[in-house]
Amino acid sequence: MTIQHIDAVYENGVLRPKEPLTITEGTEVRLTITTVDEDYDPLEAVIGIGEGPPEGDGARHHDQYINRKRGSP
């Protein structure tokens, strides 16, 4: 199963994709309709996730965690 996120416009009873689809003609698909909020920010749920102790440690010491050798504390 391949998952694609497609933006579309609903006009006259038909969903019209904003970009060409990369599926074969006649392919059956399952649609989940979510209206787009103009102020929608896909990263809103994670903004600030690394702030404040003890969670803030991940943001504060990011480079140390990323660059340490595997198996070391």
C-alpha positions as CSV (number, residue, x, y, z in Angstrom):
1,M,0.0,0.0,0.0
2,T,1.3,3.4,-0.9
3,I,0.2,6.5,1.0
4,Q,0.1,9.9,-0.8
5,H,-1.1,13.2,0.6
6,I,-2.9,15.1,-2.1
7,D,-4.4,18.6,-1.9
8,A,-7.6,18.9,-3.9
9,V,-10.4,21.3,-4.5
10,Y,-14.1,20.2,-4.3
11,E,-16.1,21.8,-7.2
12,N,-19.4,20.8,-8.7
13,G,-19.5,17.4,-6.8
14,V,-16.0,16.4,-8.0
15,L,-12.6,16.4,-6.2
16,R,-10.0,18.0,-8.4
17,P,-6.3,17.4,-7.4
18,K,-4.1,20.4,-7.4
19,E,-1.2,18.4,-8.8
20,P,-1.1,15.5,-11.2
21,L,-1.5,12.1,-9.5
22,T,1.1,9.4,-9.7
23,I,-1.2,6.4,-9.8
24,T,-2.3,4.2,-12.7
25,E,-5.7,5.0,-14.4
26,G,-8.4,2.9,-12.9
27,T,-6.7,2.3,-9.5
28,E,-9.1,2.2,-6.6
29,V,-8.2,4.5,-3.7
30,R,-9.5,5.2,-0.3
31,L,-10.1,8.9,0.6
32,T,-9.9,10.6,4.0
33,I,-11.3,14.1,3.7
34,T,-9.7,16.8,5.9
35,T,-10.5,20.4,5.3
36,V,-7.4,22.7,5.2
37,D,-7.3,25.4,7.7
38,E,-5.4,28.4,6.3
39,D,-3.5,28.8,9.5
40,Y,-2.6,25.1,9.7
41,D,1.0,24.4,10.7
42,P,2.0,20.8,10.4
43,L,4.8,21.3,12.9
44,E,2.5,22.9,15.5
45,A,2.3,19.7,17.6
46,V,6.1,19.5,18.0
47,I,7.0,23.2,18.5
48,G,8.5,23.7,21.9
49,I,8.7,19.9,22.6
50,G,12.3,20.3,23.7
51,E,11.7,23.2,26.1
52,G,11.8,23.1,29.9
53,P,13.4,20.5,32.2
54,P,13.8,17.6,32.0
55,E,12.6,17.6,28.4
56,G,14.7,20.7,27.6
57,D,17.8,18.6,28.0
58,G,17.3,17.1,24.6
59,A,17.2,20.6,23.0
60,R,20.0,22.0,25.1
61,H,22.4,19.0,24.5
62,H,21.2,18.1,21.0
63,D,24.6,18.0,19.3
64,Q,26.2,15.9,22.1
65,Y,23.4,13.3,21.8
66,I,23.6,13.2,18.0
67,N,27.4,13.0,17.8
68,R,28.1,10.5,20.6
69,K,29.3,7.0,19.8
70,R,26.8,4.2,20.0
71,G,26.9,2.4,23.3
72,S,28.3,5.3,25.3
73,P,26.1,7.1,27.8
